[in-house]
């Protein structure tokens, strides 16, 4: 198939899923046309089946807010016509689903039909999308998509709860490429960070409020009062300065390292003993899956789709959102030398259930179905 993929060119979440999906589809012989305002960071390889179309947004003094959605819809129209695209797959509803609807209508007026698949990723539903400023457009563009997928059962339920949806939503979870995300020998790195055999606790995120990084830091603070431990924080975002201050105030700044936006996150995970994800809301938790693939057990909240990823008592533990003391108790249990190897083994076994080779055919079959039904 010839598939147009629209996404945010971001380091995490929906951008990574969209880019990795496109790369995998191209390796399976599909022709993939990425349509974004910037080269996605993970689009770092050459394949004869991959094309990149940049959305150009001309500026004009009148525009306080450049009309990105119009520029994106126009680029979708051009790519469909010039590249003979069979299907558009847009990731993250806002504003991609409504821009796709606009493109579809423009093409229809020219006698060209192109089905649109929208994948809901999380905050487009649970946080931003349900805001009254966007809700009517999100509801309409989900209903008008020819196919809709959500990354977890919980997100599917939430979508029906928050919006007047009159169509089916297919659940296709996040996936992991185990050839990239696997535990590597990085003992020198571990020794440099934990010279005295301390346990290493990791958190990666986009440092937004929804991630509750305070809870991650407080959990670490209380754990390292009982056992020697260090913490690595990967990623960057609006919460970073506040979290750095919290670490200084707690007197643990020397034990917590902020690594910023690091692409090779699998190298950090390779030396980790425990991953913390205390999010307020998390539709799936791709960062948690990346940790599991590198044999790192999880301490997560029980929010959103996290119970669909993290199996309580097997791959780690789930705690109520904000219950730091429960997270500390569970972290100390996992980190005991007699428990850690079992949790690590279980982590990898769980990650295998989301292997790319298992999830990719679900998307391919869904595309086929949508094309046939359109
Ligand atoms: O984690 C984020 O805030 C980024 C966000 C995104 O859309 O870029 O991630 C969401 O999509 C991921 C991929 O489907 C999911 O694994 C994340 O759980 C989800 N984030 C939230 O729901 C907060």
Boltz pocket constraint, residues with backbone or C-beta under 6 A from the ligand:
constraints:
  - pocket:
      binder: B
      contacts: [[A, 10], [A, 12], [A, 13], [A, 14], [A, 15], [A, 17], [A, 92], [A, 120], [A, 121], [A, 122], [A, 123], [A, 151], [A, 174], [A, 206], [A, 208], [A, 210], [A, 281], [A, 282], [A, 283], [A, 284], [A, 285], [A, 286], [A, 287]]
      max_distance: 6.0
